[in-house]
Amino acid sequence: MYKRLTNLRFWLLVFPIGWLAMVFVSIAVWPSPGAASPDELAAEVTNALRAHDFHKLEPLLAVGGEDVAKSTADQFQTAQVERGVYRDGAVVVEYTHDGTRAEFRLPVEMQDGRYVVNPVVTPKG
């Protein structure tokens, strides 16, 4: 057994197999984008905007990726996010900015069985 463990050919075979196994396992357990329910989505979006964390917001978006997530989170840097709820097919985030209360509506879509928000207006038809 000791002779096998000191053999370079053994390690040249074992290392790539182990590395490939790790890659496959990492891909298999990668979290799906979006949320399981609209209420869960509203809570996650609200927490991401409250924390100004675009990395948490990015997997919840239907389109746009990192650029849109960063731009959206930056809009809330000086605002105080009060609450977010799912209402009428959209996540409604209530916030206060410079003493003025307002709402930010993000339409909810379903992609691959998961709920995501779409902050980018896309024409349909």
Protein Blocks (a to p, Z undefined) as FASTA:
>chain_A
ZZmmmpmklmmmmmmmmmmmmmmmmmmmpccehjfbfklmmmmmmmmmmnopaklmmmmp
fbhpjmlmmmmmmmmmmpccfbdcdeehiacddddeehiacddddddddeehiacddfbc
cdeZZ
